[in-house]
């Protein structure tokens, strides 16, 4: 058995009566990625007194052949050759029991596992620091988005009473047109005027649909953009309440203070905006039903 920087060689040999040698070379190596690779070679050779010559052939589809020659002195076997693939070197094997070899392999495995564990801990720590570093800017971005929503919400909330009234005004205008059309029933000289009024009723109902299309676009944008924003805000606020936040430093503490302050106003405006959309849609449905009835009444007069 021999140890080297990143692995262990285990060599088993048996000598035949005609001084030929057969056996196996086991190669246990830690590769560049930190994983253990196992390779076995069939060993053949000859021994002449204290001299020895060996060839190692890998049992695979594309076998690698290595060779070395040297001497045996007591419990030590010294081989010089390309036993380490790609370079000429001297490898000294020391006699060991199977238990000693297995213990050495187990020790190598433990070292690899410890290194992998230490690497994972270091990587986790690195990721933690990265998340801490990114947390404050991410929270401040949420604060900026909340403030932007608040400004937009104020603008739309101020407009919606007018939009609701527009729906009602359109219904009233259509009703007035219908009354005019009714007053002309039976007047043969007013057929053109009645046709104009019927067209006006249809066109007026279309203007209500146009307002509704705009409201639906706003509703879709609200659900696609600001509903997810609310969830992100809630997650950030919850994270900011964790016990480890004070250890993150002043930047994170300040960001958490900002989102805690802004989130209250954001939730209120979010609720007002959501309720406002529901109310606006409710008014539209009521007025749209009336407007459809007016259009149908106009059509029956034709």
C-alpha positions, -999 to +999 in steps of 0.1 A: +000+000+000+011+036-006-004+069+001+000+101-019-015+136-019-049+128-032-053+090-029-041+055-021-027+026-041-033-009-029-012-036-046-019-074-041+006-098-057+010-136-058+041-154-071+039-186-092+065-214-090+081-201-122+087-166-106+058-149-124+036-125-106-001-119-109-024-097-089-043-064-088-036-027-083-065-007-068-064+031-073-085+052-049-082+089-059-099+121-051-105+139-084-106+176-092-142+179-082-136+164-048-152+131-055-136+097-050-128+076-081-120+039-079-099+022-106-086-014-108-057-028-129-048-064-135-011-068-125+013-092-142+051-094-142+082-113-131+104-113-101+141-122-102+156-122-067+152-087-054+143-073-088+107-070-100+090-058-132+052-053-135+026-043-160-008-030-150-037-032-174-071-016-167-101-039-171-123-016-193-134-010-229-105+014-234-078-001-212-049+019-199-016+001-195+010+012-170+044-003-162+071-001-136+102-019-125+122-019-093+132-038-062+118-056-032+136-052+001+118-066+032+084-050+035+091-023+009+085-026-029+099+003-050+087+007-086+099+033-111+078+039-142+045+055-154+025+042-126+012+077-121-002+082-156+015+109-177+047+111-158+077+090-148+080+085-110+090+062-083+063+047-060+072+030-028+047+004-015+048-007+021+035-041+032+001-038+049-028-060+060-062-059+044-075-042+075-048-015+073-056-008+037-093-006+043-087+017+073-066+040+050-094+040+024-120+048+050-098+076+063-096+090+028-134+088+025-139+106+058-115+133+048-134+138+015-167+139+034-154+164+059-140+186+031-173+184+012-192+193+045-168+222+051-173+234+015-211+232+018-209+252+051-187+278+034-210+279+004-241+283+026-224+311+045-214+328+013-250+325+000-263+338+034-241+368+031-252+373-005-289+372+005-282+396+034-264+419+010-293+418-015-321+419+011-320+456+018-320+468-019-348+443-026-369+457+002-363+493-008-375+483-044-407+470-028-411+503-009-406+522-042-432+501-059-457+505-031-453+543-032-458+542-070-490+522-065-502+546-039-498+575-062-516+557-091-543+545-067-551+580-055-555+591-091-578+563-101-598+564-069-605+601-075-617+593-111-640+563-103-670+583-089-670+602-122-668+569-142-698+555-122-717+586-129-708+584-166-725+549-167-756+564-151-755+595-174-753+573-204-784+554-193-802+586-187-792+599-221-804+567-238-836+569-219-841+604-231-835+594-267-860+565-263-886+590-250-880+611-280-884+581-303-917+571-285-931+606-290-926+603-328-944+569-331-971+572-357-956+604-372-950+593-408-930+625-414-905+617-386-893+583-398-858+597-406-856+614-373-866+581-355-839+562-374-814+588-363-825+585-327-822+547-328-786+550-341-778+575-314-791+550-287-768+523-301-738+546-303-744+559-268-744+523-254-711+517-271-695+546-252-704+528-219-686+497-232-655+517-240-654+529-204-658+493-193-630+481-215-607+506-199-618+495-164-612+458-173-577+466-185-570+483-152-585+453-134-562+429-153-531+450-146-540+452-109-543+414-106-512+407-126-489+433-110-502+444-076-516+412-062-482+396-065-467+428-050-489+424-019-476+389-014-440+400-017-446+428+007-462+404+033-432+380+029-407+408+034-426+422+064-426+387+079-389+383+072-382+416+088-398+405+120-374+375+124-350+375+154-318+375+133-326+408+115-308+430+140-276+412+131-279+421+095-267+457+101-282+492+098-289+490+061-313+461+065-328+475+097-335+508+079-351+490+050-373+470+073-384+502+091-393+517+057-414+487+045-431+484+079-441+521+077-452+520+041-469+486+042-498+499+063-507+526+038-502+502+010-526+476+024-552+503+029-549+516-006-548+481-020-581+473-003-597+506-014-585+500-050-598+464-050-631+474-035-634+504-059-629+481-089-657+458-076-680+487-070-673+501-105-680+468-121-712+465-101-724+499-113-716+489-149-735+457-147-766+474-133-765+502-159-755+478-187-786+458-181-808+489-183-790+501-214-796+467-231-833+470-222-834+505-238-817+493-270-842+464-272-872+488-266-859+510-294-856+480-318-891+470-311-903+504-323-887+501-357 
